[in-house]
Structures are given as C-alpha cells and as structure tokens.
Amino acid sequence: MGKEECKTMLDALNKVTACYRHLVIALGSTSDSQNLREELKRTRKKAQELAVANRTKLTSLLKDKSISKEDRAEYERLWVLFSSSMELLEVDMKRSLEIGQDFPLKVPTRHLIQTGMTGSTTAVASRAMSVQNMKYEADSNIDTADLRDLQTEITQVSHMMEEMEMKVQVAPWAVEAKQEAGAELKSNMSVGNSSVGVISICEEEPKDEEAGGGRDTGFASICAVFVFLVIVGVAVVLGYLVINMS
C-alpha cells in the first residue's frame, strides 16, 4: 500500500512540474500575460506542496529499519525520481525568475518575442491544478510582486534539497532502473496520463518500411547523379567536336 501511495504522489508531482515547465516556455512570448503569471504562481506553489508531501512520506519509509530489502530498493528508486523532479523544478523556477525580470508586464522594457506560440495556457494550468475552470484573482502588479516571492521560494527549494541529501543518503548510481529508457513513452497508459501534451504512438512507423523508404530514396539520388554526369560528359564531348571542326 505504501509503494502505490508513493507512486501516486510522485506521479502527481511529475504532472505539475511538467505543466510548470510548459508554462515557463510561454514567458516573454506573445502568449505572456497577467493570467500566465498567476498560473505560474499557482502551479509552482502546488508543486512545492506536493514536494513536501513526497519528501515526508519517502523519508519516513526509508528511515524504517523493518522494511524488506526489496521494498527499500523500490523506495530508493522512487527517491531518485523525486530528487530528479525537484532539480527540474528548481531549474525552471530560476528560469522563470530571469525571464520575468527581463520581461516585466506593468512597465514593459522590451517587446515580447514572436516564438510562434499562440493562444491561452489556461488548459495546461487547469490540468496542473486539477480544476475545470481557472479563476483569476491576481492584482495588476503580480509580475513585480510575485518575483520577490519567487526568489524566496527558490531559496526554500534549494534548502529542502540540501536537507533531503542530509536526511536520506541514496546514491543515484547505485539504484537500478526497472525498465528500459523511454519505455514509458511506448505504453498506452503513459500516453493517457501524459501531462506535457498528447504523445501519439501512432506516429511510430514500422522500422522495415522506414528502412525501405530510405533505400529507395538513396537509389533515386544515385540515379539522378549518374544521369547528370552523363549529360555533362556528352555536352563536353560535343563542345570539343564543334571546336575542332570549326
């Protein structure tokens, strides 16, 4: 029961951190807005709440001396995944701070960048917050006031990660993966639960067909080059004969 609960909590954290990264990408672009800044604030706070819950649960389990060797190995694997998710969250929070400082909304200092992204990010934020409709209540100065809070929260996340390393010593290189790299992208379940976007496994074509298509394309290219060389050779010969006859 403990393992399933930890997996569920970790999956929720991964979903929110992935949504947060998606929102950070829109910062400074033409999709940037006051609503986006509020979505970022709510999403990262949700991520921090889930992070504290994951840390508390996994720490207590890993400190339990009565658990079996197999369970400990599984909890250590989840701990490494949790630590990786926290590192990504910290990186994205720092990136959000830097971009937010470069692109203030209330007193713009530069034009927003045309990144090709259009439309609202409400759907992503709603998924992170597990709500159907987002309600926006932030003040007009959220882009400046929130930057101070963000800087404080970055420091808190960094301290939490340091405490995690001190309380639970798990060597990442000693933890064995239970599946091949990228295996989750091939499963129908992970596609349904994906929080970053829709990952279509239908886009994967059979390798044999791809290889066959590559061979056909290569053969056609060789034939085209050969015909071109023949034409050039014939033109050179004809030109030589015309010069000599004249």
PyMOL commands that set and color helices and strands:
alter all, ss='L'
color gray80, all
select helices_A, chain A and resi 2-25+34-62+69-102+122-129+142-167+172-174+183-186+188-192+201-203+207-245
alter helices_A, ss='H'
color red, helices_A
deselect
rebuild
show_as cartoon
